[in-house]
Amino acid sequence: MPDQNDIYIIAELSEEKHPTPLTLELMGLGKELAAGMGGDLHAVMPGEGMEAAAVELSRYGASGIFVLDHPALCDYNPDIYLPVLEGFFTDRSPRAIIISHTSIGADLGPRLAFALGAGLVTDCVGARAEAGEIRLVRPVYGGNALATLRATTDTVLATLRARVGSAPSPSGESEVTLVEAAVPAEIRIGLRGRERAVSAECPLEEAAVVVTGGRGIGGADGFEQLRELARLFGGAVGASRPPVDSGWAPTTCQVGITGKVVAPDIYIAVAISGSSQHLSGMSDSGKVVAINKDPEAYIFSVSDYGVVGDWRQVLPSFTARCRDILNE
Amino acid sequence: MTLHIVVLAKQVPDPEGPPTSFEVDPEERRVTVRGIPPVVNPFDENALEAAIKLKETVGEVTITLLSAGNGISKAVILKAVAAGADASYLVDDPAFDPASLDSHASAAVLAAVIERIGDYDLILCGRQAADTNAGQVGLGLAHLLHIPALTVAQSVEVADGRAVVKKVMPDGYEKAEAPLPALITVSGEIGDLRYPSLAAIKAAKALPQTVLAASDLDVDVSGLSRVETVALEAPSRERSCALIEADGPEEAGRMLAERLREDRVI
């Protein structure tokens, strides 16, 4: 039954049709919010051919899973997803709709919020039930301030970054309900195919060790040295904005608020001064190691370990010693 | 083909500025920015660059730059206009201070100005503003204007009355298209805004500029915002850094690795 305090999450599936790790994190967080608000948690799963995925997701603590299954929902087209989800939520008036802040979520979230007239908070790093309402935390001013926000509307829609919630342990299955997807007859936006960049490296967002270079690296050759270090740890190479702008590193490896947000166990910042927008992309990392020739560089203020020196002279011996240690 | 492109430009504090220039006042729930200049949101600059690229390839294109806010720097806007716009709309009013409007209210203000501008084929703006990084207003504006929106474009082309973009994806890009009029949010991959020459900056002063205040527009922002700030705090990002001291940089590199092993980091 519709309830003003119910929480809905919108599930995203991997290409292999499993709930994404972020979706499971939303389930954990959604459960907490629902408990705090005295409502139930539901998950909505739009897509095609998702019977197994729905059963899989139903083990993660929701009261029920709603499946919107239609061939037209195979790929994410906002012109189809929006009316389908708008139709689903009209008459349900949940307290909160929570979506992963992914490529799809960052596109769908605002569209759905505007269509439903819901308050909207994107790219959240925290969410809690407090004083009878949902409070959402997000960085502003490039991460130099953290704002806690509330919606003045009955429903709030939030998109959440990775690692805000934690995935619950799977347990008993809950009810899976197939809902008819009201696919529109006419659409304006057409999808014309995807191109994938080939990368042999570990995806930046999943790497346990990230080695990142800044302006001081000086060229594409320097990034080869960073790659050598990253490879030792099975990690990934990142870059701040200047090297990307200069074409020394591909845009897909930019770390920062305008690039990728990472939180590896070890973050090694090489020749990076530490601009606000870069720090916003890495400040949740486990241990931060900085190598920079400028002792005043701000990066040292947000690092656990630092070496003041020219990276060209520091890095080779550091890499060599790390190799020895890892081989012991 | 003639094409009228409106480019949205938000004034923000320079996002490449050091963190020390942002002073957080938790009492007033306000951030005061010190010592760094205002700039046009870099992603909006990318949007303007996309518009200028279309001008070079499509034929007859006119570009109108639109900035709304409070205390907009004329010099900042002039430099952007000089890069390749043909006209500008400046909506400057304390009522439109970005800090007091949420994305819904901001989109409503912009929709009112677009209404006033009249005919347009394409609206381009950044994928997000570099201060809030919320990425909402473009999609909100498209919703209010009932036009299709494509987001996070790394390239924009126009042909046969349709806009075609390459949308940035985590592992590459996706091609998508929509009929005009449409709104497109633009990403950094499209390229930095070109620098205007001094002559162009001088010439830009003579280009038509419409300056409006809240009273000139058919929009009441009071009560429009759907989100409000409950608290504002400075994040605790600072860590205590163990600086490795050694005889020379090579020794420092070795000692850094040793220290990480001692502390069981590696």
Interface residues (C-beta under 8 A of the other chain):
Chain A: P78 D79 T102 S103 A106 D107 P110 R111 A113 F114 A115 G117 A118 G119 L120 V121 T122 D123 R135 R138 P139 V140 Y141 G142 G143 N144 A145 L146 A147 T148 L149 R150 A151 T152 T153 V156 R188 I189 G190 L191 R192 G193 R194 E195 R196 A197 S199 P203 E205 F233 R241 D245 T251 T252 I257 T258 I266 G274 S275 S276 Q277 L279 S280 S283 K287 V288 V289 A290 I291 Y298 F300 S301 V302 S303 D304 Y305 G306 V307 V308 G309 D310 Q313 V314 L315 P316 S317 F318 T319 A320 R321 C322 I325 L326
Chain B: P13 P15 E16 G17 P18 P19 T20 F22 V24 R29 V31 V33 P42 F43 D102 S103 H104 A107 Q128 A130 D131 T132 N133 A134 G135 Q136 L139 G140 H143 L144 P148 A149 L150 T151 V152 V164 V168 M169 P170 D171 G172 Y173 E174 K175 A176 E177 A178 P179 G188 E189 D192 S225 R226 V227 E228 T229 V230 A231 L232 E233 A234 P235 R237 E238 R239 S240 C241 A242 L243 I244 G248 P249 E250 E251 A252 G253 R254 L256 A257 E258 R259 L260 R261 V265 I266
